[in-house]
Amino acid sequence: MASISNDQIQAAYRYGKLVYNGHILRKDAVAALVGEHAMNPGSALNFVGNYKQMRKGKAYQRTLSREATEIFFTNFQADYGDAGLQNAIDASRLHADYYESLGKGKKKVIRELCDEYEALIIETSQATLADILNEFEEGVSKSLRDSSSARKKRLASYDGKVTERVVTQKVFVRNHDVVAETLIRSNGICEFCEQPAPFNRKKDGRPYLEVHHRVPLAEGGKDRLENTLALCPNCHREAHFGKDSPKYSR
């Protein structure tokens, strides 16, 4: 399969996807790859079959070149996120095990490619939730500065699919008593705007307020009563995202 062009590989991926999703029959996909993309019938059949196995994370038996494997990896990640890419990697590792079990030699290049893309998953998964949210807010700000026509042009080609990213998140395990005492102290009244809590909790009927740290724990603030405020959701959002947020630290 090494002589197959990148355009043919991309076409094979698209037709494998169509077959897997039940949009066309396998024989029709093979016929299209042969007739429209000048692919060998056997190769076309193998690509469509390998797509199915990679999508499921199961071993495939017909060998793919490094170039074809990398194109499939890239497309799987774009279409199905890190989980889809991981399935394709798992399938390729299982293929390498199968191939080597036949005594045909080592699949070193494919194993190295699997390692490379698996490392990419690990690297991207180490972004924190704060990183993702900050990146998103920056993107929104950039979009707002753009023209309406430019946004609409981009939206015209947007298919509505979102990208999945696995993130790590560091959390501070707060003291339950500090939260409880802060809420009791507030008596259901926001300690900043001095308005009653906007609603009661469904679970126990308590007034809904959120406990905020004047000096954030991430910035060295202490989890103590004197560093807390019971805030309504509106004030709490302003404390974190408003231009006048410093006033909440006094």
Secondary structure per residue as TSV (DSSP state, phi and psi in degrees):
chain	resnum	aa	ss	phi	psi
A	1	M	-	360.0	-0.8
A	2	A	T	-64.5	-25.8
A	3	S	T	-83.9	-3.8
A	4	I	S	-73.9	134.4
A	5	S	-	-75.2	162.2
A	6	N	H	-62.3	-36.6
A	7	D	H	-63.3	-39.8
A	8	Q	H	-66.6	-38.9
A	9	I	H	-63.8	-43.8
A	10	Q	H	-61.7	-41.6
A	11	A	H	-64.0	-41.2
A	12	A	H	-62.9	-38.7
A	13	Y	H	-61.7	-46.2
A	14	R	H	-61.5	-43.0
A	15	Y	H	-72.8	-33.8
A	16	G	H	-61.5	-39.3
A	17	K	H	-64.9	-43.2
A	18	L	H	-62.8	-41.6
A	19	V	H	-66.1	-46.5
A	20	Y	H	-59.3	-39.3
A	21	N	T	-83.6	1.9
A	22	G	T	79.5	18.0
A	23	H	S	-83.6	-29.0
A	24	I	S	-142.4	163.7
A	25	L	-	-81.0	154.7
A	26	R	H	-60.1	-41.0
A	27	K	H	-63.9	-33.2
A	28	D	H	-72.4	-35.8
A	29	A	H	-64.8	-43.6
A	30	V	H	-63.0	-42.9
A	31	A	H	-61.9	-39.6
A	32	A	H	-67.9	-40.1
A	33	L	H	-65.9	-36.4
A	34	V	H	-73.8	-48.0
A	35	G	H	-76.7	-39.9
A	36	E	H	-95.0	-23.4
A	37	H	H	-124.4	9.9
A	38	A	-	54.0	39.3
A	39	M	-	-94.5	145.1
A	40	N	-	-61.0	136.2
A	41	P	H	-55.1	-41.6
A	42	G	H	-64.8	-42.6
A	43	S	H	-64.7	-41.6
A	44	A	H	-60.4	-44.8
A	45	L	H	-63.1	-40.6
A	46	N	H	-65.5	-42.0
A	47	F	H	-62.4	-45.6
A	48	V	H	-62.4	-41.6
A	49	G	H	-66.7	-40.0
A	50	N	H	-67.0	-34.8
A	51	Y	H	-57.1	-47.8
A	52	K	H	-58.2	-45.5
A	53	Q	H	-67.3	-40.2
A	54	M	H	-67.4	-36.8
A	55	R	H	-62.4	-35.7
A	56	K	H	-89.1	-11.6
A	57	G	T	77.8	25.6
A	58	K	-	-111.5	158.0
A	59	A	-	-62.9	138.8
A	60	Y	-	-113.5	155.8
A	61	Q	-	-105.3	-27.0
A	62	R	S	-86.7	128.2
A	63	T	-	-67.0	139.7
A	64	L	-	-110.9	145.3
A	65	S	-	-69.5	167.5
A	66	R	H	-60.8	-43.0
A	67	E	H	-60.9	-44.9
A	68	A	H	-65.7	-42.0
A	69	T	H	-61.9	-41.9
A	70	E	H	-67.4	-40.1
A	71	I	H	-62.7	-42.2
A	72	F	H	-64.2	-43.4
A	73	F	H	-57.2	-48.6
A	74	T	H	-61.2	-43.1
A	75	N	H	-69.4	-39.9
A	76	F	H	-62.4	-41.0
A	77	Q	H	-66.4	-40.9
A	78	A	H	-65.0	-38.4
A	79	D	H	-84.9	-34.2
A	80	Y	H	-130.6	11.4
A	81	G	H	72.0	-167.5
A	82	D	H	-63.7	-32.9
A	83	A	H	-64.8	-41.3
A	84	G	H	-66.1	-41.4
A	85	L	H	-62.9	-41.3
A	86	Q	H	-63.0	-37.8
A	87	N	H	-61.2	-42.7
A	88	A	H	-65.0	-38.9
A	89	I	H	-64.2	-46.4
A	90	D	H	-59.4	-42.2
A	91	A	H	-62.9	-39.0
A	92	S	H	-70.6	-36.2
A	93	R	H	-65.1	-41.6
A	94	L	H	-65.6	-35.4
A	95	H	H	-63.5	-43.3
A	96	A	H	-60.3	-40.7
A	97	D	H	-61.3	-44.7
A	98	Y	H	-62.9	-48.5
A	99	Y	H	-60.4	-44.7
A	100	E	H	-69.7	-28.5
A	101	S	H	-67.7	-19.3
A	102	L	T	-84.4	-3.7
A	103	G	T	75.0	24.8
A	104	K	S	-92.3	3.5
A	105	G	-	116.0	-176.5
A	106	K	-	-95.7	148.8
A	107	K	-	-103.4	55.0
A	108	K	H	-60.8	-43.5
A	109	V	H	-63.2	-41.7
A	110	I	H	-69.2	-40.2
A	111	R	H	-64.3	-39.5
A	112	E	H	-64.7	-38.4
A	113	L	H	-65.3	-40.3
A	114	C	H	-60.5	-44.7
A	115	D	H	-61.5	-42.0
A	116	E	H	-62.1	-46.0
A	117	Y	H	-76.6	-29.3
A	118	E	H	-68.4	-36.8
A	119	A	H	-64.3	-34.3
A	120	L	H	-64.5	-39.7
A	121	I	H	-61.8	-45.4
A	122	I	H	-62.9	-42.4
A	123	E	H	-62.9	-46.2
A	124	T	H	-72.2	-27.4
A	125	S	H	-74.1	-13.0
A	126	Q	T	-85.4	1.1
A	127	A	-	-67.0	140.1
A	128	T	B	-85.8	164.5
A	129	L	H	-60.3	-38.5
A	130	A	H	-61.6	-39.1
A	131	D	H	-60.8	-45.1
A	132	I	H	-64.3	-44.7
A	133	L	H	-65.7	-40.7
A	134	N	H	-64.9	-41.8
A	135	E	H	-61.8	-41.0
A	136	F	H	-65.2	-44.8
A	137	E	H	-62.7	-38.4
A	138	E	H	-64.3	-38.6
A	139	G	H	-65.2	-39.9
A	140	V	H	-64.4	-43.6
A	141	S	H	-61.2	-41.3
A	142	K	H	-64.4	-41.3
A	143	S	H	-64.5	-39.8
A	144	L	H	-64.7	-30.2
A	145	R	H	-77.0	-17.0
A	146	D	S	-80.7	170.4
A	147	S	-	-81.6	156.2
A	148	S	H	-62.0	-38.5
A	149	S	H	-64.6	-37.0
A	150	A	H	-67.6	-40.7
A	151	R	H	-64.0	-44.4
A	152	K	H	-65.4	-33.1
A	153	K	H	-65.6	-42.3
A	154	R	H	-66.9	-40.2
A	155	L	H	-66.6	-28.1
A	156	A	H	-62.0	-29.5
A	157	S	T	-103.5	5.6
A	158	Y	-	-85.0	126.7
A	159	D	-	-91.5	1.9
A	160	G	S	86.3	-4.1
A	161	K	-	-81.5	138.3
A	162	V	-	-102.7	154.6
A	163	T	-	-87.9	134.9
A	164	E	-	-95.1	134.9
A	165	R	-	-134.9	134.2
A	166	V	-	-89.2	130.5
A	167	V	-	-122.2	156.3
A	168	T	B	-102.1	145.5
A	169	Q	-	-136.2	127.0
A	170	K	-	-88.7	128.0
A	171	V	-	-120.9	150.3
A	172	F	-	-99.1	124.3
A	173	V	-	-83.1	104.1
A	174	R	-	-86.2	160.3
A	175	N	-	-78.2	125.4
A	176	H	H	-61.1	-37.5
A	177	D	H	-68.2	-34.3
A	178	V	H	-63.8	-44.1
A	179	V	H	-63.4	-47.7
A	180	A	H	-61.6	-46.0
A	181	E	H	-65.1	-35.7
A	182	T	H	-64.6	-43.8
A	183	L	H	-66.0	-40.7
A	184	I	H	-64.7	-41.7
A	185	R	H	-58.7	-38.1
A	186	S	H	-72.1	-25.4
A	187	N	T	54.9	37.5
A	188	G	T	79.8	8.3
A	189	I	B	-114.4	130.4
A	190	C	-	-58.8	129.2
A	191	E	T	-80.7	5.5
A	192	F	T	-114.7	-59.4
A	193	C	T	-84.3	-11.2
A	194	E	-	63.2	27.2
A	195	Q	-	-102.8	150.9
A	196	P	B	-59.7	152.8
A	197	A	-	-53.3	139.8
A	198	P	S	-67.9	-21.1
A	199	F	S	-163.0	171.4
A	200	N	B	-104.0	149.5
A	201	R	-	-66.0	139.1
A	202	K	T	-65.3	-35.3
A	203	K	T	-68.8	-46.0
A	204	D	T	-134.7	3.4
A	205	G	-	79.3	3.2
A	206	R	-	-71.3	148.7
A	207	P	B	-58.4	135.0
A	208	Y	-	-86.2	108.0
A	209	L	-	-132.2	156.0
A	210	E	E	-116.0	137.3
A	211	V	E	-88.0	122.0
A	212	H	E	-114.3	142.0
A	213	H	E	-94.9	125.2
A	214	R	S	-56.7	-51.0
A	215	V	S	-102.6	113.0
A	216	P	-	-55.1	145.2
A	217	L	G	-59.4	-34.6
A	218	A	G	-66.7	-18.2
A	219	E	G	-105.2	17.0
A	220	G	T	94.7	4.6
A	221	G	-	-65.0	151.5
A	222	K	-	-91.7	146.3
A	223	D	-	-87.0	69.5
A	224	R	S	-128.8	158.7
A	225	L	G	-56.7	-41.0
A	226	E	G	-68.3	-11.4
A	227	N	G	-104.4	11.7
A	228	T	E	-118.5	155.7
A	229	L	E	-137.1	139.1
A	230	A	E	-91.6	115.6
A	231	L	E	-120.4	148.7
A	232	C	-	-70.0	159.3
A	233	P	H	-55.4	-36.6
A	234	N	H	-65.6	-47.9
A	235	C	H	-65.2	-36.8
A	236	H	H	-64.3	-39.8
A	237	R	H	-65.1	-40.0
A	238	E	H	-65.0	-37.0
A	239	A	H	-61.0	-30.2
A	240	H	H	-95.7	-33.9
A	241	F	H	-123.1	-9.1
A	242	G	S	-77.4	154.6
A	243	K	T	-67.8	-21.6
A	244	D	T	-101.1	23.9
A	245	S	G	-56.6	-28.4
A	246	P	G	-58.8	-23.5
A	247	K	G	-66.4	-19.1
A	248	Y	G	-81.4	-9.6
A	249	S	G	-93.6	-3.3
A	250	R	-	-76.9	360.0
